[in-house]
Structure formats: structure tokens, C-alpha cells
């Protein structure tokens, strides 16, 4: 969504 999916995965992992 933001870049390719790395930032999205990072934020998703932080939220979980």
C-alpha cells in the first residue's frame, strides 16, 4: 500500500 508491502507488513506485525 505504501511502498510495496514491507512497510505494511511491518506495521501489521507491530499492531499484532
C-alpha positions as CSV (number, residue, x, y, z in Angstrom):
1,X,0.0,0.0,0.0
2,X,2.7,2.5,1.0
3,X,5.8,1.2,-0.8
4,X,5.4,-2.4,-1.9
5,X,4.3,-4.3,1.2
6,X,7.3,-4.2,3.5
7,X,6.1,-1.2,5.5
8,X,2.6,-2.6,5.5
9,X,3.8,-5.9,6.9
10,X,6.0,-4.1,9.4
11,X,3.1,-2.0,10.7
12,X,0.8,-5.1,10.8
13,X,3.3,-7.0,12.8
14,X,3.7,-4.1,15.2
15,X,0.0,-3.9,15.7
16,X,-0.3,-7.6,16.3
